[in-house]
Amino acid sequence: MSAGVIELSHFPPDIQGSTAAGFSLTTKGLELAEKTAAVLTGKRRLFAKPGLDKLGGEMRTRAGRFVSSLESSEAFEKFSADGSAANISEFDFRNMS
């Protein structure tokens, strides 16, 4: 192998090219990039939406109460205020539900 050429067998079949000539996406790579962009922008779901319509009313109510209890916890309030810089203790985390 000559200098500046990357062995393409190490890359997925979505990329082609070399360091000297540059890289480009194959047709398959372009399709994957478009799907990824759609997921990242919220235009497409990564996984199929779980069958919420199949859940009974009691299950939705229990889930709603659980989410409400998490949202009213000190840990969630700290996270909402400071994001990833929040100083959430193990006690705060365990005391969430």
HUKASUL-V789225 format. One line per field, one symbol per residue. ss: DSSP state (~ for helix, > for strand, _ for the rest). burial: # if it has 24 or more other C-alpha atoms within 12 Angstrom, else .. A space follows every 10 residues. Layout:
ss->???
burial->???
This chain:
ss->_______~~~ ____>>>>__ _>>>>_~~~~ ~~~~~~~~~~ __________ _~~~__~~~~ ~~~~~~~~~~ ~__~~~~~~~ ~~~~~____~ ~~~~___
burial->.......... ....##.... .......... .......... .......... .......... .......... ...###.... .......... .......
